[in-house]
Amino acid sequence: MKGVMPSDIREKMKLLDRAEIIHLGGGLPDPAIFPYEPLSDASARLWADRARAQTALQYAPSEGYLPLREWIAGYMTRQGTACEADNVIITNGSQQGLDFLAKLLLSPGDKALVEIPSFIGALRAFDAYEPQYLGLPEDSADWNPTDLAGAKFCYVGPDFRNPTGTCMSRKDRLALLDLADDTGMAIIEDGCYEQLRYEGEDIASVAALAAERYGSIERSPVLHTGTFSKTIAPSLRVGWIAGPRDVIRRLVLIKQASDLATSALNQMLLLDVVRDHLDTSTRIARSVYRDRCRSMLDAMEEFMPHGVSWTRPQGGLYVWAELPDGIDGAALAARALLERSVSIISGSAFYPANATNIVPKPNTFRLSFSMIPAAAAREGIERLGGLIREG
Ligand SMILES: Cc1ncc(COP(=O)(O)O)c(C=O)c1O
């Protein structure tokens, strides 16, 4: 654990209760849109049925509650990755899935290929297994199998990456499969935001493209992590990994050793809710976040000074901004909090520590619109733009 750094974001959350602060950094799902009534009804149904209640309070199987695994296999199949319950393990959120995959695949000093910048939670999970990081070049024309040989896996978030909000094109997803073919590495596909598209056409997941290419999930190099945290509620801590059975069987051993099982109660409640309400919950989430994304981007257009550039996401929860050279994102984040009561996350947090081929961009920061209504976005971005302009 000597090499594992505290997460800038978890540290910032300690400041959440100062009322005057506008939190443009966070990225939590908005609790106003959690499905309270469906969860309460599912709960009442469960307690009224003694046999189900007994199952809910008992240890669950380590691989997860079978009807939920079957439901997820059906969902993955509808998304283009034909699979069965044996291809799915339930984890405590997809964060635990990332930890387990690193535990399975990495020994100290092994190479891990990651997108640059990358989700901070994944980097912190991988850090504990002491990999040597390699950055996946931004342009797939530079994905040279010789340079990237020896990596145990490549970690990607093709849909609306955290932190940049950008998407991987279909062409690059296919090129990633070519790279996996050439190097023998696994692909960890983080599907956290795949349901949160607000504009544009859906692109098949890397897992789906692999299933099509290889004819079966059993021959696929892709391990896909999914979650209900952004469409239902994060506190239930229910996520999953889908992949070839052999890999899932090994992950079940890791799960047994780690925490035995995910809460049966949470899995049963969640299944009851997703069966009837996932579509509605997802529709509500898309509609609320789409509006917030637009209002934050409008405010950026209005208040960001010349020389600042930013991404225009078609989904997810994040916008990534680049400052003119020489302005440090971490220094800006500290001043924004102190002088303007605006919180942002410095971009440097999203770069792995010991990567050989990565030059971090210190002049970057991440914003999130998930909890920010239009008026607050305008106010927060105006304050931030003013601070950048003052220099
Ligand atoms: C890209 C990404 N992956 C995984 C997670 C973990 O989510 P959970 O453990 O709640 O499924 C998050 C959380 O914000 C995330 O942004």
The ligand as an SDF file (V2000), in Angstrom:
LIG
                    3D

 16 16  0  0  0  0  0  0  0  0999 V2000
  -15.6920    4.7040  -14.9570 C   0  0  0  0  0  0  0  0  0  0  0  0
  -16.1930    4.1610  -13.6600 C   0  0  0  0  0  0  0  0  0  0  0  0
  -16.0940    2.8570  -13.4370 N   0  0  0  0  0  0  0  0  0  0  0  0
  -16.5230    2.3030  -12.2860 C   0  0  0  0  0  0  0  0  0  0  0  0
  -17.0660    3.0840  -11.2800 C   0  0  0  0  0  0  0  0  0  0  0  0
  -17.4710    2.4110  -10.0070 C   0  0  0  0  0  0  0  0  0  0  0  0
  -18.8340    2.4020   -9.8510 O   0  0  0  0  0  0  0  0  0  0  0  0
  -19.5990    1.3340   -8.9410 P   0  0  0  0  0  0  0  0  0  0  0  0
  -18.5740    0.6340   -8.0830 O   0  0  0  0  0  0  0  0  0  0  0  0
  -20.5500    2.1170   -8.1340 O   0  0  0  0  0  0  0  0  0  0  0  0
  -20.2430    0.3880   -9.8870 O   0  0  0  0  0  0  0  0  0  0  0  0
  -17.1990    4.4620  -11.4680 C   0  0  0  0  0  0  0  0  0  0  0  0
  -17.7880    5.3130  -10.4120 C   0  0  0  0  0  0  0  0  0  0  0  0
  -17.9360    6.4960  -10.5300 O   0  0  0  0  0  0  0  0  0  0  0  0
  -16.7440    5.0200  -12.6990 C   0  0  0  0  0  0  0  0  0  0  0  0
  -16.8330    6.3280  -12.9590 O   0  0  0  0  0  0  0  0  0  0  0  0
  1  2  1  0
  2  3  1  0
  2 15  2  0
  3  4  2  0
  4  5  1  0
  5  6  1  0
  5 12  2  0
  6  7  1  0
  7  8  1  0
  8  9  2  0
  8 10  1  0
  8 11  1  0
 12 13  1  0
 12 15  1  0
 13 14  2  0
 15 16  1  0
M  END
$$$$
